[in-house]
Amino acid sequence: MLRLLLALGIWMGFLHPGAWAGAVHRIHLPTLCVLGGLMLLTQGIEQSGILSKLGQHLLERVHSERSLARWLTWASILLSTFLTNDIALFIVVPLTLALRQLAPVSWRRLIVFEALGVNGGSLLSPIGNPQNIYLWQLSHSSFLEFIEMMAPWGLVLLAGLAFLVELGSSRRPIVLHLENNRIPVLRGLFWISLGLYLPFLGLVETGHPVWALALALGLGIFRPLLLRFLDWGLLVTFTLFFIDIGLLSSFFNPDRLPGWGHGSSHVILFLWGIVLSQLMSNVPATLFMAPETSSLKTLAYGVNAGGFGLFIGSMANLIALRMARDRQIWREFHVLSFPFLLFAVVTGVLFL
């Protein structure tokens, strides 16, 4: 995706050289500061080994595929709400893949549930996914105000996902034999990373994202491996999203879309958010629509619902499916994701 964005940016810039200055100004530095800082703090929690250790204890205590599906799905939901959706997947998907060697479980179905879970859990929080981070910074709303806006619809989606897990998982008993319990745990790194979360969010909340990033960089200096293994590609990709959408806007504005305009209904804007997410993924769809949309709620609902459906709808889907390294899982994902997208559309319209 990074190479594609770079190629598209060069091509559009060649066609319209005068658009470069405006495109660079579209880069939203506060969002990049918040995203980079969160990635550092969550890297600290991940590298501490605490979550992997907790996950191993959990797997030792499940007794059926259905109970395993419940635990892994809800772990994905909770982790994505507080640690962002990609970090949640980097924790739960490797655990799931390890099960293939330990018991005959429906691991593809479990990973699909996890992908749906991180999309559902992350929409609840202003720090759950990149598009929410951007919209939160753009709107200047408080942390709690954002949660209050998303929670009624989000909780209904999670109830629907819980029903899907019950319906789509088996009661077949499983016995897991986890022999390797020697997971190194760095408790000091865990508590420092966790302890920095509230000061970090406090600085962001009071309009100081640069100082929040500086606080997180202090953790990186304390443990340089965090900076080494930070997903720099994701930060560059997100920067290119800003630039490419700025260049695209010089050729085509959202107000040219059918039904778009100042008098457009919330339902029309909501549906366009879903459609554009299915075509270009929900992060660039957010960047494309935000300057021409006055309703934060409508846009947030549309692009978060757009994370379901096609795999391209969300970068989290791509992460989960690529980590699986299996061709059959792509079909299995869409068998469950498209019905859930329909559920998100119907419930989203009701809550607008």
Phi, psi and chi 1 to 4 in degrees:
 res  aa     phi    psi   chi1   chi2   chi3   chi4
   1 MET       -  -37.8 -176.9  170.5  -75.2      -
   2 LEU   -61.6  -44.1 -171.2  151.4      -      -
   3 ARG   -65.4  -39.7  -68.3  173.8 -179.4  172.3
   4 LEU   -62.9  -44.9  175.8   62.4      -      -
   5 LEU   -63.2  -39.8  -70.0  169.6      -      -
   6 LEU   -64.7  -43.4 -174.9   60.2      -      -
   7 ALA   -64.6  -43.1      -      -      -      -
   8 LEU   -63.8  -40.0  -75.6  173.5      -      -
   9 GLY   -63.7  -44.1      -      -      -      -
  10 ILE   -63.7  -42.5  -67.2  172.7      -      -
  11 TRP   -65.0  -48.4  177.5   65.7      -      -
  12 MET   -67.2  -36.1  -71.5 -171.4  -69.1      -
  13 GLY   -66.1  -34.0      -      -      -      -
  14 PHE   -66.9  -39.8  176.8   76.5      -      -
  15 LEU   -71.1  -32.5  -67.2  177.6      -      -
  16 HIS  -137.9   75.4 -165.9  175.4      -      -
  17 PRO   -59.0  -31.1  -21.6   33.0      -      -
  18 GLY   -68.1  -10.8      -      -      -      -
  19 ALA   -86.7   -8.0      -      -      -      -
  20 TRP   -61.3  -44.6  -89.4  106.5      -      -
  21 ALA   -60.6  -45.8      -      -      -      -
  22 GLY   -65.6  -34.9      -      -      -      -
  23 ALA   -67.5  -40.9      -      -      -      -
  24 VAL   -65.3  -36.0  171.8      -      -      -
  25 HIS   -68.3  -16.0  -76.9  -62.1      -      -
  26 ARG   -75.5  -13.4  -71.0  -75.2  -68.6  -92.7
  27 ILE   -62.8  123.8  -62.6  174.9      -      -
  28 HIS  -100.1   95.0 -161.8 -104.6      -      -
  29 LEU   -60.7  -39.8  -71.7  177.6      -      -
  30 PRO   -56.8  -39.7  -27.1   35.8      -      -
  31 THR   -64.5  -42.9  -62.3      -      -      -
  32 LEU   -65.3  -36.6  -66.4  177.7      -      -
  33 CYS   -63.4  -45.6  -71.4      -      -      -
  34 VAL   -65.5  -44.6  175.5      -      -      -
  35 LEU   -62.7  -46.8 -177.7   61.1      -      -
  36 GLY   -63.0  -41.8      -      -      -      -
  37 GLY   -64.6  -43.4      -      -      -      -
  38 LEU   -62.7  -39.2  -76.9  171.8      -      -
  39 MET   -62.8  -37.9  -70.9  168.0   62.6      -
  40 LEU   -66.5  -45.9  -86.7  169.3      -      -
  41 LEU   -65.3  -41.2  -64.1 -177.5      -      -
  42 THR   -70.9  -30.9   52.1      -      -      -
  43 GLN   -61.9  -40.1  -89.4  -71.3  -31.7      -
  44 GLY   -61.5  -43.3      -      -      -      -
  45 ILE   -65.6  -41.2  -68.6  174.7      -      -
  46 GLU   -65.7  -45.8 -179.2 -174.0    0.2      -
  47 GLN   -72.3  -14.3  -70.6 -170.4   22.4      -
  48 SER   -67.6  -22.9   71.9      -      -      -
  49 GLY    83.9   -5.1      -      -      -      -
  50 ILE   -62.6  -46.4  -70.0  -73.8      -      -
  51 LEU   -66.5  -38.6  -65.0  176.0      -      -
  52 SER   -64.0  -39.0  -64.4      -      -      -
  53 LYS   -65.4  -43.1 -168.6   71.5  174.2  178.4
  54 LEU   -63.5  -40.0  -68.3  173.7      -      -
  55 GLY   -63.5  -38.4      -      -      -      -
  56 GLN   -65.7  -42.4 -169.5  177.3   74.9      -
  57 HIS   -60.5  -37.3  -74.4  -51.0      -      -
  58 LEU   -64.2  -46.5  165.9   65.3      -      -
  59 LEU   -64.9  -25.3  -63.7  177.9      -      -
  60 GLU   -73.1  -14.0  -70.2  174.2  -21.1      -
  61 ARG  -113.3   -1.3  -71.7  163.2  174.1   77.0
  62 VAL   -81.4  153.5  -63.6      -      -      -
  63 HIS  -126.0   -6.4  -56.4  -66.9      -      -
  64 SER  -151.6  161.9   70.1      -      -      -
  65 GLU   -62.5  -35.0  -77.7 -163.4   17.9      -
  66 ARG   -66.3  -43.4 -179.7  166.0  -65.1  174.2
  67 SER   -66.6  -36.2   62.3      -      -      -
  68 LEU   -63.9  -43.6  179.5   61.4      -      -
  69 ALA   -61.3  -41.0      -      -      -      -
  70 ARG   -60.9  -50.1  -70.9  171.3 -174.1  156.5
  71 TRP   -64.2  -45.8  -80.3  106.0      -      -
  72 LEU   -67.6  -37.1  -71.1  176.1      -      -
  73 THR   -67.1  -46.4  -57.4      -      -      -
  74 TRP   -71.0  -30.1  -78.3  102.0      -      -
  75 ALA   -63.9  -40.5      -      -      -      -
  76 SER   -62.8  -43.0  -57.9      -      -      -
  77 ILE   -62.6  -49.5  -69.5  168.8      -      -
  78 LEU   -67.9  -42.9  -67.8  173.9      -      -
  79 LEU   -65.0  -39.7  -70.9  172.4      -      -
  80 SER   -69.7  -27.1   63.9      -      -      -
  81 THR   -68.4  -35.6  -57.5      -      -      -
  82 PHE  -110.4  -22.7  -60.4  104.2      -      -
  83 LEU  -118.0   10.6  -59.8 -176.9      -      -
  84 THR    75.1  153.5   73.1      -      -      -
  85 ASN   -69.7  -35.5   51.0   11.0      -      -
  86 ASP   -69.5  -40.0   58.0  -22.7      -      -
  87 ILE   -63.4  -39.8  -66.0  -64.0      -      -
  88 ALA   -58.4  -42.6      -      -      -      -
  89 LEU   -67.6  -37.5  -71.0  171.4      -      -
  90 PHE   -65.3  -17.0  -70.5  138.5      -      -
  91 ILE   -92.5  -49.7  -66.9  169.6      -      -
  92 VAL   -83.7  -33.8  -63.8      -      -      -
  93 VAL   -66.5  -46.1  172.6      -      -      -
  94 PRO   -58.5  -37.3  -26.2   35.9      -      -
  95 LEU   -61.2  -42.0  -75.1  173.1      -      -
  96 THR   -66.9  -42.2  -52.8      -      -      -
  97 LEU   -63.9  -32.8  -67.5  174.5      -      -
  98 ALA   -65.5  -24.3      -      -      -      -
  99 LEU   -66.1  -24.3  -62.2  178.1      -      -
 100 ARG   -58.5  -31.8  -68.7 -178.3  -64.4 -179.7
 101 GLN   -86.9   -7.9  -51.1  -60.5  -35.7      -
 102 LEU  -109.5  -26.3  -56.7  171.6      -      -
 103 ALA  -164.7  152.3      -      -      -      -
 104 PRO   -78.4   81.2   28.9  -33.1      -      -
 105 VAL  -109.0  160.3  -64.3      -      -      -
 106 SER   -81.5   73.7  -56.5      -      -      -
 107 TRP   -67.3  -31.3   61.0  -87.2      -      -
 108 ARG   -62.3  -45.9  -64.9 -175.6 -172.3   89.3
 109 ARG   -62.5  -38.3 -179.8   62.5   58.1   89.4
 110 LEU   -62.5  -42.0  -66.6  173.6      -      -
 111 ILE   -67.2  -36.8  -68.9  177.4      -      -
 112 VAL   -62.6  -44.8  171.5      -      -      -
 113 PHE   -59.1  -39.5  -73.3  148.4      -      -
 114 GLU   -66.3  -40.8  -69.7  158.8    7.1      -
 115 ALA   -62.9  -44.7      -      -      -      -
 116 LEU   -64.4  -37.0  -63.6  176.9      -      -
 117 GLY   -64.3  -42.7      -      -      -      -
 118 VAL   -70.6  -32.1  -62.0      -      -      -
 119 ASN   -67.1  -39.1  -78.0  -43.8      -      -
 120 GLY   -73.4  -42.5      -      -      -      -
 121 GLY   -70.7  -37.8      -      -      -      -
 122 SER   -70.6  -25.5   64.9      -      -      -
 123 LEU   -70.5  -17.3   69.7   83.6      -      -
 124 LEU   -71.5  -25.4  -68.3  169.7      -      -
 125 SER  -117.4  146.2  166.0      -      -      -
 126 PRO   -69.5  -10.9   22.7  -32.0      -      -
 127 ILE  -114.9   13.7   60.0  171.6      -      -
 128 GLY   -78.4  -28.3      -      -      -      -
 129 ASN  -152.9  164.1   53.1   48.0      -      -
 130 PRO   -59.9  -39.2  -25.7   34.9      -      -
 131 GLN   -67.5  -34.8   65.8  -92.4   20.9      -
 132 ASN   -69.5  -38.5  -80.0    6.8      -      -
 133 ILE   -58.8  -45.1  -68.0  173.5      -      -
 134 TYR   -64.1  -47.5  172.9   65.9      -      -
 135 LEU   -65.6  -36.7  -68.6  174.3      -      -
 136 TRP   -62.8  -46.2  177.8   39.9      -      -
 137 GLN   -67.6  -36.4  -68.5  -60.2  -68.1      -
 138 LEU   -69.4  -36.0 -164.0   65.5      -      -
 139 SER   -84.3  -19.9   66.8      -      -      -
 140 HIS    60.4   22.5  -57.4  -68.7      -      -
 141 SER   -79.4  160.3   59.1      -      -      -
 142 SER   -78.0  166.2   71.2      -      -      -
 143 PHE   -57.8  -48.0 -167.2   90.3      -      -
 144 LEU   -69.6  -35.2  -70.0  178.3      -      -
 145 GLU   -62.3  -40.0  -74.8  173.2  -13.4      -
 146 PHE   -64.7  -44.1 -164.5   98.1      -      -
 147 ILE   -62.7  -43.3  -68.4  176.2      -      -
 148 GLU   -60.8  -34.4  -71.1  173.4    1.4      -
 149 MET   -68.7  -38.6  177.6 -177.6   69.1      -
 150 MET   -93.0  -24.2  -58.6  -60.2  -67.1      -
 151 ALA   -61.4  -45.7      -      -      -      -
 152 PRO   -56.9  -49.5  -25.5   35.8      -      -
 153 TRP   -69.6  -42.0  176.6   54.4      -      -
 154 GLY   -61.3  -40.3      -      -      -      -
 155 LEU   -67.1  -33.5  -67.5  175.1      -      -
 156 VAL   -66.0  -41.6  170.1      -      -      -
 157 LEU   -61.2  -41.8  -74.2 -178.2      -      -
 158 LEU   -66.8  -34.8  -65.3 -174.4      -      -
 159 ALA   -63.9  -41.0      -      -      -      -
 160 GLY   -64.5  -37.8      -      -      -      -
 161 LEU   -67.3  -39.3 -179.9   57.6      -      -
 162 ALA   -60.7  -41.0      -      -      -      -
 163 PHE   -64.5  -40.7  177.0   75.7      -      -
 164 LEU   -63.1  -38.9 -176.8   63.6      -      -
 165 VAL   -64.1  -43.6  169.6      -      -      -
 166 GLU   -63.1  -40.3  -64.0  -62.7  -46.3      -
 167 LEU   -74.7  -34.2 -164.6   65.4      -      -
 168 GLY   -99.9    6.1      -      -      -      -
 169 SER  -118.1  157.4   55.7      -      -      -
 170 SER   -96.6  153.2  169.2      -      -      -
 171 ARG   -87.7    6.1  -68.4 -177.4  177.5  179.4
 172 ARG   -56.7  128.6 -178.7  174.9   57.6 -178.8
 173 PRO   -70.1  146.9   24.0  -32.1      -      -
 174 ILE  -132.3  152.0   56.5  174.4      -      -
 175 VAL  -127.3  118.2  177.9      -      -      -
 176 LEU  -103.5  133.1  -59.0  177.8      -      -
 177 HIS  -114.5   95.0  -59.4  -75.7      -      -
 178 LEU   -97.0  102.5  -60.9  175.3      -      -
 179 GLU   -87.0  -30.6  -61.5  177.0   -2.6      -
 180 ASN   -92.0  100.5 -177.8   18.0      -      -
 181 ASN  -103.4    8.9  -70.2  -46.2      -      -
 182 ARG   -90.3   66.2  -62.7  178.8 -178.2  177.1
 183 ILE   -91.5  119.4  -63.6  177.4      -      -
 184 PRO   -65.1  133.6   22.6  -31.8      -      -
 185 VAL  -120.3  126.8  173.7      -      -      -
 186 LEU  -108.6   87.9  -56.7  174.0      -      -
 187 ARG   -65.6  -36.5  -62.3 -176.2 -175.5  -83.5
 188 GLY   -62.0  -44.0      -      -      -      -
 189 LEU   -62.9  -38.7  177.9   61.1      -      -
 190 PHE   -63.2  -49.1  171.9   77.3      -      -
 191 TRP   -69.8  -34.6  -71.9  113.7      -      -
 192 ILE   -66.4  -46.1  -68.2  173.8      -      -
 193 SER   -62.0  -43.8  -57.7      -      -      -
 194 LEU   -67.2  -39.4 -171.1   64.2      -      -
 195 GLY   -67.4  -25.3      -      -      -      -
 196 LEU   -80.4  -12.3  -71.0  176.9      -      -
 197 TYR   -60.4  -51.0 -109.9   89.3      -      -
 198 LEU   -64.6  -46.1  -76.6  179.5      -      -
 199 PRO   -60.0  -37.9  -22.8   32.0      -      -
 200 PHE   -61.0  -50.9  178.2   88.8      -      -
 201 LEU   -65.1  -33.9  -67.3  176.8      -      -
 202 GLY   -63.7  -42.1      -      -      -      -
 203 LEU   -65.2  -40.6  -73.0  169.5      -      -
 204 VAL   -64.9  -43.8  173.8      -      -      -
 205 GLU   -60.5  -34.6 -177.3   88.4    4.0      -
 206 THR   -91.8   10.6   54.0      -      -      -
 207 GLY    84.1   29.9      -      -      -      -
 208 HIS  -125.9   62.7  -60.8   93.1      -      -
 209 PRO   -64.5  -30.6   22.4  -32.4      -      -
 210 VAL   -65.7  -43.4  175.4      -      -      -
 211 TRP   -67.4  -32.9  -74.0  108.4      -      -
 212 ALA   -62.8  -43.2      -      -      -      -
 213 LEU   -63.3  -40.4  176.1   61.4      -      -
 214 ALA   -60.8  -38.7      -      -      -      -
 215 LEU   -62.1  -44.6 -177.3   69.0      -      -
 216 ALA   -67.6  -35.5      -      -      -      -
 217 LEU   -65.0  -28.2  -75.8  172.9      -      -
 218 GLY   -60.0  -37.5      -      -      -      -
 219 LEU   -66.2  -37.2  179.2   63.5      -      -
 220 GLY   -64.5  -35.7      -      -      -      -
 221 ILE   -69.7  -37.5  -64.4  172.6      -      -
 222 PHE   -63.0  -36.9  168.4   74.1      -      -
 223 ARG  -135.5   90.7 -174.3  170.9  175.1   80.8
 224 PRO   -57.3  -23.4  -24.4   34.6      -      -
 225 LEU   -61.5  -26.5  -80.6  177.5      -      -
 226 LEU   -63.0  -40.8  -60.7 -177.8      -      -
 227 LEU   -70.9  -34.4  -66.9  170.9      -      -
 228 ARG   -66.7  -41.6  177.8 -178.1  173.2 -174.6
 229 PHE   -96.9    6.5  -69.8  103.9      -      -
 230 LEU   -62.4  142.6 -172.6   70.2      -      -
 231 ASP   -78.4   77.5 -167.8   -8.8      -      -
 232 TRP   -62.6  -32.3  -65.6  101.1      -      -
 233 GLY   -60.2  -35.5      -      -      -      -
 234 LEU   -66.7  -40.3 -179.7   60.5      -      -
 235 LEU   -65.2  -41.4  -73.5  173.4      -      -
 236 VAL   -66.0  -41.1  174.9      -      -      -
 237 THR   -60.2  -43.5  -61.0      -      -      -
 238 PHE   -66.9  -36.5 -155.4   67.6      -      -
 239 THR   -63.1  -41.7  -56.6      -      -      -
 240 LEU   -67.0  -30.7  -71.7  174.5      -      -
 241 PHE   -56.9  -48.4  -85.5  145.4      -      -
 242 PHE   -58.1  -48.4  -77.4  113.0      -      -
 243 ILE   -65.6  -46.7  -64.9  173.6      -      -
 244 ASP   -64.8  -39.9  -78.2   14.2      -      -
 245 ILE   -67.3  -35.2  -66.3  -58.1      -      -
 246 GLY   -62.6  -41.7      -      -      -      -
 247 LEU   -67.2  -42.1  -69.5  169.4      -      -
 248 LEU   -61.3  -36.7  179.3   62.3      -      -
 249 SER   -66.0  -23.1  -62.4      -      -      -
 250 SER   -73.9  -19.0   66.8      -      -      -
 251 PHE   -97.8  -35.3  -67.2   93.4      -      -
 252 PHE  -151.3  127.3 -175.3   83.4      -      -
 253 ASN  -105.4  149.9  -72.1  -39.5      -      -
 254 PRO   -58.3  -27.6  -23.5   32.6      -      -
 255 ASP   -67.8   -5.9   55.6   13.4      -      -
 256 ARG   -87.5   -8.0  -62.7 -178.0 -175.3  176.9
 257 LEU   -70.1  144.5  -62.9  171.4      -      -
 258 PRO   -57.3  129.3  -23.8   33.0      -      -
 259 GLY    84.7   -5.1      -      -      -      -
 260 TRP   -85.8  142.5 -168.1  -72.1      -      -
 261 GLY   166.3  175.3      -      -      -      -
 262 HIS   -64.2  -25.6  -66.8  -67.9      -      -
 263 GLY   -96.9   10.3      -      -      -      -
 264 SER   -65.2  144.9  -61.6      -      -      -
 265 SER   -74.5  158.7   69.3      -      -      -
 266 HIS   -62.1  -33.1  -70.4  -67.2      -      -
 267 VAL   -64.6  -42.6  173.4      -      -      -
 268 ILE   -61.9  -46.2  -64.9  -64.0      -      -
 269 LEU   -64.6  -39.7  -61.9  178.9      -      -
 270 PHE   -59.5  -45.6  169.8   68.7      -      -
 271 LEU   -68.2  -36.7  -66.5  176.7      -      -
 272 TRP   -65.8  -35.4  -91.7  120.7      -      -
 273 GLY   -60.2  -39.4      -      -      -      -
 274 ILE   -68.3  -47.6  -65.5  171.7      -      -
 275 VAL   -61.7  -47.3  170.5      -      -      -
 276 LEU   -65.2  -33.4  -68.3  177.2      -      -
 277 SER   -64.8  -37.6  -63.6      -      -      -
 278 GLN   -68.4  -25.3  -61.9  -64.7  -71.1      -
 279 LEU   -90.9  -37.3  -64.2  176.0      -      -
 280 MET  -129.6    6.6   62.6  171.2   72.9      -
 281 SER    82.1  154.7 -169.2      -      -      -
 282 ASN   -75.9  -22.8   53.1   12.4      -      -
 283 VAL   -69.1  -54.5  172.1      -      -      -
 284 PRO   -63.9  -30.6   17.3  -28.5      -      -
 285 ALA   -61.9  -39.3      -      -      -      -
 286 THR   -62.9  -46.8  -55.6      -      -      -
 287 LEU   -64.5  -34.3  -57.6  179.8      -      -
 288 PHE   -71.8  -40.4 -176.1   61.0      -      -
 289 MET   -87.1  -29.3  -66.1  179.0   64.9      -
 290 ALA   -55.1  -45.6      -      -      -      -
 291 PRO   -64.6  -21.3  -21.9   34.4      -      -
 292 GLU  -108.3   12.9  -55.1  -65.2  -27.3      -
 293 THR  -123.1  128.6  -54.2      -      -      -
 294 SER   -92.1  -18.2   57.7      -      -      -
 295 SER  -100.5  106.4  174.4      -      -      -
 296 LEU   -61.2  -42.3  169.2   67.9      -      -
 297 LYS   -61.7  -46.7  179.8  178.4  178.6  179.9
 298 THR   -61.0  -45.6  -57.8      -      -      -
 299 LEU   -64.8  -45.0  179.3   55.6      -      -
 300 ALA   -61.6  -41.4      -      -      -      -
 301 TYR   -64.4  -45.2  -85.0   35.6      -      -
 302 GLY   -64.2  -49.0      -      -      -      -
 303 VAL   -74.1  -28.9  -65.2      -      -      -
 304 ASN   -73.7  -38.1  -82.6  -71.8      -      -
 305 ALA   -64.2  -34.3      -      -      -      -
 306 GLY   -65.8  -11.9      -      -      -      -
 307 GLY   -69.7  -18.4      -      -      -      -
 308 PHE   -89.8  177.2  -54.6  108.3      -      -
 309 GLY    89.2 -125.5      -      -      -      -
 310 LEU   -64.3  150.4  -78.0  172.4      -      -
 311 PHE   -60.2  -30.0   70.2   91.2      -      -
 312 ILE   -72.5  -11.8 -166.7   64.4      -      -
 313 GLY   -59.1  -28.6      -      -      -      -
 314 SER  -144.7  141.4  168.1      -      -      -
 315 MET   -63.6  -27.3  -68.6  179.1   68.9      -
 316 ALA   -62.9  -38.4      -      -      -      -
 317 ASN   -60.3  -45.2  -61.6  -23.0      -      -
 318 LEU   -61.8  -41.3  -71.0  168.3      -      -
 319 ILE   -61.7  -48.5  -69.4  172.0      -      -
 320 ALA   -63.8  -46.0      -      -      -      -
 321 LEU   -71.9  -35.7  -61.2  178.5      -      -
 322 ARG   -69.0  -36.2  -76.2  -65.8  -60.7  -87.5
 323 MET   -65.2  -29.2  -72.0  176.5   70.9      -
 324 ALA   -70.1  -30.4      -      -      -      -
 325 ARG    51.2   52.1  -61.1 -177.3 -178.8  -85.1
 326 ASP  -146.8  130.6 -178.5   84.8      -      -
 327 ARG   -72.1  -35.7  -68.7 -175.3  178.0 -178.7
 328 GLN   -66.7  -25.3  -64.0 -178.6   33.0      -
 329 ILE   -69.1  -23.9 -163.9  172.3      -      -
 330 TRP   -64.6  -41.6  -63.7   81.1      -      -
 331 ARG   -67.5  -43.4  176.5 -176.4  175.4  -82.9
 332 GLU   -61.6  -37.2 -175.6  135.0    5.5      -
 333 PHE   -61.4  -47.5  171.9   79.8      -      -
 334 HIS   -71.4  -27.7  -70.3  105.4      -      -
 335 VAL   -60.8  -35.7  167.1      -      -      -
 336 LEU   -95.3  -31.7  -65.6  177.5      -      -
 337 SER   -73.2  -38.1 -173.4      -      -      -
 338 PHE   -66.4  -45.1  -85.5  115.5      -      -
 339 PRO   -60.5  -35.4  -23.8   33.3      -      -
 340 PHE   -70.9  -32.5 -158.3   76.4      -      -
 341 LEU   -61.8  -43.0  172.5   61.1      -      -
 342 LEU   -60.0  -42.0  179.4   60.2      -      -
 343 PHE   -61.9  -41.1  177.2   67.9      -      -
 344 ALA   -65.6  -37.9      -      -      -      -
 345 VAL   -64.4  -49.5  170.6      -      -      -
 346 VAL   -62.5  -48.5  173.3      -      -      -
 347 THR   -69.4  -35.9   54.9      -      -      -
 348 GLY   -62.0  -42.4      -      -      -      -
 349 VAL   -61.7  -38.4  168.2      -      -      -
 350 LEU   -66.8  -31.6  -65.9  175.0      -      -
 351 PHE   -93.7   -6.5  -82.7   91.6      -      -
 352 LEU   -69.1      -  -78.2  175.9      -      -
